[in-house]
Amino acid sequence: MKHEKFYPPPSISSSLNQTSKERSVSGSREYVDYIAESHLRIWYNTQPEGYANHYHNAMEIIVCAENQYIITTNSGTYKLEPGDILIIPPYMLHELYSKPSGARFIYLIDIEMLRCFQDYKALNPAFIEPYLCTAALRPEIYRQVYDALMRMADLYFSHQVFWEISIYSVLLELFAAIGANHYLLNADQSIENTADKQSENYALFANLLNFIDTHYADDLTLEQAAEYIGFSKYHFTRLFKQHTNTTFHNYLCYKRIQAAQSLLTEDRNRPITDIAFCSGFNNLTTFNRCFSKYTNCSPTEYRNKLRHEEV
């Protein structure tokens, strides 16, 4: 498939240089310099240098505009062509490589405020790994996602009144499209699974994912989760994998590691044993194993990187 050439709309191009600013990466942590009194920043980036392995508590969205842009994460390497989109979840270590010439939009967005929405929590399975959106891979929603991101950039660079809340309203539309697409692609396509049945099943699993989000630190078992939504253990196991593309155990570990990363980042002096228990792990061995699986480093190494950056 031949790629279309993607350039910023004229309304964006005219103001690109007015708000551009270098990113601040110290060691492995990026300190996101949001626009003053806001919760986001967008760059139209043309620099030839990449960014060494780093992470941040913001969600990062990259839209390749010209030439290639290469991103490496724990889950693999993504080679973005013009028009391709990659969404990187918060706290995920990633490295960026650019060509000698090229351009890309880079969005860094604080999504903490969205965690109060039940639908956002139900969207978590789509963002366990980086979310790649290309015209070939996701033709049913690609144009909608791309256009939403360009609208967000247009609002950002135009600085119209209520620009920040307008951007977040578009972001919610984007997440709704991704969430609905993810759910429908993974829903049971059997004859008896009508639209009403799909809606009923979504409500059950959205409620379940909210339940996990609230109780991940408890001694939560697969049997308890199955009982919570009224399914047998076998039926629950099959449907959970179908709707989330992972197992209940892996998803629960993912939620606990997310919580541990946040605690390690925000509370530098808290004992690691305490963080393990507060995140839902009942022993350090399991905590260390799961943490290394999702981050490629131990909790101690993770914290040492943070302390090294403060020196």
Secondary structure as UniProt FT lines:
FT   HELIX           10..13
FT   TURN            14..15
FT   HELIX           16..19
FT   STRAND          25..26
FT   TURN            27..28
FT   STRAND          29..30
FT   TURN            36..37
FT   STRAND          40..45
FT   STRAND          51..55
FT   STRAND          59..66
FT   STRAND          69..73
FT   TURN            74..75
FT   STRAND          76..80
FT   TURN            82..83
FT   STRAND          85..88
FT   TURN            90..91
FT   STRAND          94..98
FT   STRAND          103..109
FT   HELIX           112..116
FT   HELIX           118..122
FT   HELIX           124..127
FT   STRAND          131..133
FT   TURN            135..137
FT   TURN            139..141
FT   HELIX           142..158
FT   TURN            161..162
FT   HELIX           163..186
FT   TURN            191..192
FT   HELIX           195..215
FT   TURN            216..217
FT   HELIX           222..228
FT   TURN            229..230
FT   HELIX           233..244
FT   HELIX           248..266
FT   TURN            268..269
FT   HELIX           272..278
FT   TURN            279..280
FT   HELIX           284..295
FT   HELIX           299..310
//
